[in-house]
């Protein structure tokens, strides 16, 4: 009986060593003068390989925090293993919107993510320290944030995505604390225009790889369709996925599979070059 217990303990230890590792990393943001927590998910091969790993930055939606992805979609750990990538889930505040607020100096999540967090991740971990090894995506507020960050910082990310993203914030002037970040829409239209993704296509140089995913029954579906049409008009290559689905975790749990496959293909093509 003792021998069986010892063997069982050994098997459990081996499984633990082979399973993906999930850590909480606290980064001191100089731009906001506060510590910010982030989840970092490592593939099971990270501890045994000296290779540099690609990194996917995965953003949460409004009302959630850095822990939401790993607690709601535990399969995200298997995805990190399957595609041999590091996944970083930053905290973007409950309604931080992932841009630098022009009226609230405590909300500088654009600077935090593209500058402070990416630098910390690359300095601390064994990563591919070029845009060919970085991708970013997110849901809802995080979908807008991922495209906003990638459009404005194409030297940082080589691929970007959005799942049910609020890619046009202008129809929602009274929602999700946007007026606290940008001022009232009626009084600050130019600020709103310059902070919404659908108006930033002029920044794209054709090199950023894009995937956009939204369900037919989502209240952001119209905005995503309009973004898709504007990308076509500008002859900007992208993958656009539309299928039945609402603005919920049932949809996003499925959508993340398509997004990570897209990003893995991008990473692998760059590795083989």
C-alpha positions as CSV (number, residue, x, y, z in Angstrom):
1,X,0.0,0.0,0.0
2,X,2.8,2.4,0.9
3,X,4.5,1.6,-2.4
4,X,1.3,2.5,-4.3
5,X,1.0,5.8,-2.4
6,X,4.6,6.7,-3.2
7,X,4.1,5.9,-6.9
8,X,0.9,8.0,-6.9
9,X,2.7,10.9,-5.4
10,X,5.5,10.6,-8.0
11,X,3.0,10.6,-10.8
12,X,1.3,13.7,-9.4
13,X,4.6,15.5,-9.1
14,X,5.5,14.5,-12.7
15,X,2.1,15.8,-13.9
16,X,2.7,19.1,-12.0
17,X,6.0,19.5,-13.7
18,X,4.5,18.9,-17.1
19,X,1.4,21.0,-16.7
20,X,1.3,24.7,-17.8
21,X,2.3,27.1,-15.1
22,X,0.1,30.1,-14.2
23,X,1.8,33.0,-12.3
24,X,0.6,36.4,-11.1
25,X,3.1,39.1,-12.0
26,X,2.8,42.5,-10.3
27,X,4.3,45.4,-12.3
28,X,4.9,48.8,-10.9
29,X,3.5,51.3,-13.4
30,X,5.6,54.5,-13.4
31,X,3.0,56.2,-15.6
32,X,0.2,55.6,-13.1
33,X,2.3,55.3,-10.0
34,X,0.7,52.1,-8.8
35,X,1.3,48.3,-8.9
36,X,-0.7,46.4,-11.5
37,X,-1.4,42.6,-11.5
38,X,-1.2,40.4,-14.5
39,X,-1.6,36.7,-15.1
40,X,1.2,35.0,-17.1
41,X,0.5,31.5,-18.5
42,X,3.5,29.5,-19.6
43,X,3.4,26.4,-21.8
44,X,4.6,23.1,-20.2
45,X,7.8,23.2,-22.3
46,X,8.9,26.6,-20.9
47,X,10.9,25.2,-18.0
48,X,12.8,22.6,-20.2
49,X,13.4,24.6,-23.4
50,X,15.9,27.4,-24.0
51,X,14.1,28.6,-27.1
52,X,12.5,32.1,-27.1
53,X,8.7,32.0,-26.9
54,X,6.1,34.0,-28.7
55,X,3.7,36.0,-26.5
56,X,0.0,36.6,-26.8
57,X,-1.4,39.6,-24.8
58,X,-5.0,38.7,-24.0
59,X,-7.3,41.6,-22.7
60,X,-10.4,41.4,-20.6
61,X,-13.7,43.2,-21.0
62,X,-15.4,45.9,-19.0
63,X,-16.4,44.9,-15.5
64,X,-13.7,42.3,-15.3
65,X,-10.0,42.1,-14.3
66,X,-6.7,40.4,-15.1
67,X,-7.9,37.0,-13.6
68,X,-11.1,36.7,-15.6
69,X,-9.7,34.7,-18.6
70,X,-7.9,32.0,-16.6
71,X,-10.8,31.5,-14.1
72,X,-13.6,31.5,-16.7
73,X,-11.8,29.7,-19.5
74,X,-9.5,27.2,-17.9
75,X,-8.8,25.7,-21.3
76,X,-6.6,28.8,-22.0
77,X,-3.8,26.9,-20.2
78,X,-4.1,24.0,-22.7
79,X,-4.0,26.5,-25.5
80,X,-0.7,27.8,-24.2
81,X,0.6,24.2,-24.2
82,X,-0.8,23.3,-27.7
83,X,0.8,26.3,-29.4
84,X,3.9,26.6,-27.2
85,X,3.2,30.3,-26.5
86,X,3.2,32.5,-23.4
87,X,-0.1,34.2,-22.7
88,X,-0.2,37.4,-20.7
89,X,-3.5,38.7,-19.3
90,X,-3.0,42.3,-18.1
91,X,-5.3,44.3,-15.9
92,X,-7.0,47.1,-17.7
93,X,-9.1,48.4,-14.8
94,X,-12.8,47.8,-14.7
95,X,-13.3,50.4,-17.5
96,X,-9.8,51.6,-18.3
97,X,-10.4,51.1,-22.1
98,X,-6.7,50.5,-22.7
99,X,-5.9,54.1,-23.9
100,X,-4.4,57.0,-22.1
101,X,-7.2,59.2,-20.9
102,X,-6.7,62.9,-21.9
103,X,-8.7,64.0,-18.8
104,X,-7.7,61.5,-16.1
105,X,-4.0,61.1,-15.4
106,X,-4.7,57.9,-13.3
107,X,-5.9,56.1,-16.5
108,X,-2.9,55.5,-18.8
109,X,-3.3,51.9,-19.7
110,X,-2.0,52.4,-23.3
111,X,1.4,53.5,-21.9
112,X,1.3,50.8,-19.3
113,X,0.7,47.9,-21.7
114,X,2.7,48.9,-24.8
115,X,5.7,50.3,-22.9
116,X,5.9,49.2,-19.3
117,X,4.3,45.7,-19.4
118,X,5.9,44.6,-22.7
119,X,9.3,45.7,-21.5
120,X,8.9,43.9,-18.2
121,X,7.8,40.7,-19.9
122,X,10.7,40.7,-22.4
123,X,13.2,41.5,-19.6
124,X,11.9,38.9,-17.2
125,X,11.0,36.0,-19.5
126,X,12.5,34.1,-22.4
127,X,10.5,35.7,-25.2
128,X,10.9,36.6,-28.8
129,X,11.7,40.3,-28.4
130,X,10.4,41.5,-31.8
131,X,6.9,42.2,-33.1
132,X,7.0,38.9,-35.1
133,X,6.8,37.2,-31.7
134,X,4.0,39.3,-30.3
135,X,0.2,39.3,-30.8
136,X,-2.7,41.0,-28.9
137,X,-6.4,40.3,-28.8
138,X,-9.3,40.7,-26.3
139,X,-13.0,40.7,-25.8
140,X,-15.5,43.6,-25.8
141,X,-13.6,46.6,-24.3
142,X,-10.5,44.5,-24.7
143,X,-11.3,43.9,-28.3
144,X,-11.3,47.6,-28.9
145,X,-8.2,47.9,-26.7
146,X,-6.3,45.3,-28.6
147,X,-6.9,46.9,-32.0
148,X,-6.3,50.4,-30.7
149,X,-3.0,49.4,-29.2
150,X,-1.9,47.4,-32.2
151,X,-2.9,50.1,-34.7
152,X,-1.0,52.8,-32.8
153,X,2.1,50.6,-32.0
154,X,2.7,48.4,-35.0
155,X,6.4,48.3,-34.0
156,X,5.3,46.3,-30.9
157,X,2.7,43.8,-32.2
158,X,2.8,42.0,-35.6
159,X,-0.7,40.5,-35.3
160,X,-3.9,41.6,-33.6
161,X,-7.4,40.5,-33.0
162,X,-10.8,41.3,-31.5
163,X,-13.6,39.2,-30.2
164,X,-17.0,41.0,-29.9
165,X,-15.0,44.2,-29.8
166,X,-16.5,47.6,-29.2
167,X,-14.7,48.8,-32.3
168,X,-16.8,52.0,-32.6
169,X,-17.4,53.7,-29.2
170,X,-19.3,56.7,-30.5
171,X,-22.8,55.1,-30.4
172,X,-22.4,54.5,-26.6
173,X,-21.7,58.0,-25.1
174,X,-23.3,57.1,-21.8
175,X,-21.9,53.6,-21.3
176,X,-19.0,51.9,-19.5
177,X,-17.6,55.2,-18.0
178,X,-16.4,56.3,-21.4
179,X,-17.4,59.9,-20.6
180,X,-15.1,59.8,-17.5
181,X,-12.2,58.8,-19.7
182,X,-12.9,61.1,-22.7
183,X,-15.3,63.8,-21.5
184,X,-18.9,64.1,-22.6
185,X,-19.3,63.2,-26.3
186,X,-21.4,66.3,-27.0
187,X,-18.6,68.5,-25.7
188,X,-15.5,66.5,-26.9
189,X,-16.4,65.0,-30.3
190,X,-12.9,65.3,-31.7
191,X,-11.4,63.4,-28.7
192,X,-14.0,60.6,-29.2
193,X,-13.3,60.5,-32.9
194,X,-9.6,60.1,-32.4
195,X,-10.0,57.4,-29.7
196,X,-12.2,55.0,-31.6
197,X,-10.7,52.1,-33.5
198,X,-12.9,52.4,-36.6
199,X,-11.4,55.9,-37.3
200,X,-7.7,54.7,-37.0
201,X,-7.4,52.6,-40.2
202,X,-5.3,55.4,-41.8
203,X,-2.5,54.3,-39.4
204,X,-2.3,50.8,-40.9
205,X,0.6,50.2,-43.3
206,X,-0.6,46.7,-44.4
207,X,1.9,44.7,-42.4
208,X,-0.3,44.1,-39.3
209,X,-2.1,40.7,-39.4
210,X,-5.7,41.0,-38.3
211,X,-8.5,38.7,-37.2
212,X,-12.0,40.1,-36.2
213,X,-14.7,37.9,-34.7
214,X,-18.2,38.8,-33.7
215,X,-21.6,37.1,-33.3
216,X,-24.8,38.0,-35.2
217,X,-26.7,38.6,-32.0
218,X,-24.1,40.8,-30.4
219,X,-24.9,44.5,-29.8
220,X,-21.5,45.3,-31.3
221,X,-22.1,43.3,-34.5
222,X,-23.1,46.4,-36.6
223,X,-19.9,48.2,-35.6
224,X,-17.8,45.1,-36.5
225,X,-19.5,44.8,-39.9
226,X,-18.8,48.4,-40.6
227,X,-15.1,48.0,-39.6
228,X,-14.9,44.9,-41.9
229,X,-16.3,46.9,-44.8
230,X,-14.0,49.8,-44.2
231,X,-11.0,47.4,-44.2
232,X,-12.2,45.9,-47.5
233,X,-12.6,49.4,-49.0
234,X,-9.0,50.2,-48.1
235,X,-7.8,46.8,-49.4
236,X,-6.5,45.9,-46.0
237,X,-6.1,42.1,-45.6
238,X,-7.9,40.6,-42.6
239,X,-9.9,37.6,-41.4
240,X,-13.5,38.4,-40.5
241,X,-15.6,35.8,-38.7
242,X,-19.3,36.1,-38.2
243,X,-21.6,33.4,-36.9
244,X,-24.5,33.0,-34.5
245,X,-23.7,34.1,-31.0
246,X,-24.2,36.7,-28.3
247,X,-22.0,38.9,-26.2
248,X,-21.1,36.3,-23.7
249,X,-18.5,33.7,-22.5
250,X,-20.1,30.9,-24.5
251,X,-19.2,32.8,-27.6
252,X,-15.7,33.9,-26.5
253,X,-14.7,30.4,-25.2
254,X,-15.2,29.3,-28.8
255,X,-13.8,32.4,-30.5
256,X,-10.4,32.2,-28.7
257,X,-9.7,28.9,-30.4
258,X,-9.9,30.5,-33.8
259,X,-7.9,33.5,-32.7
260,X,-5.0,31.5,-31.2
261,X,-4.9,29.3,-34.3
262,X,-4.5,32.4,-36.4
263,X,-1.8,33.8,-34.2
264,X,0.1,30.5,-34.1
265,X,0.1,30.4,-37.9
266,X,1.6,33.9,-37.8
267,X,4.2,32.9,-35.3
268,X,5.2,29.7,-37.1
269,X,5.5,31.5,-40.5
270,X,7.9,34.0,-39.0
271,X,9.9,31.3,-37.3
272,X,10.4,29.4,-40.5
273,X,11.7,32.4,-42.4
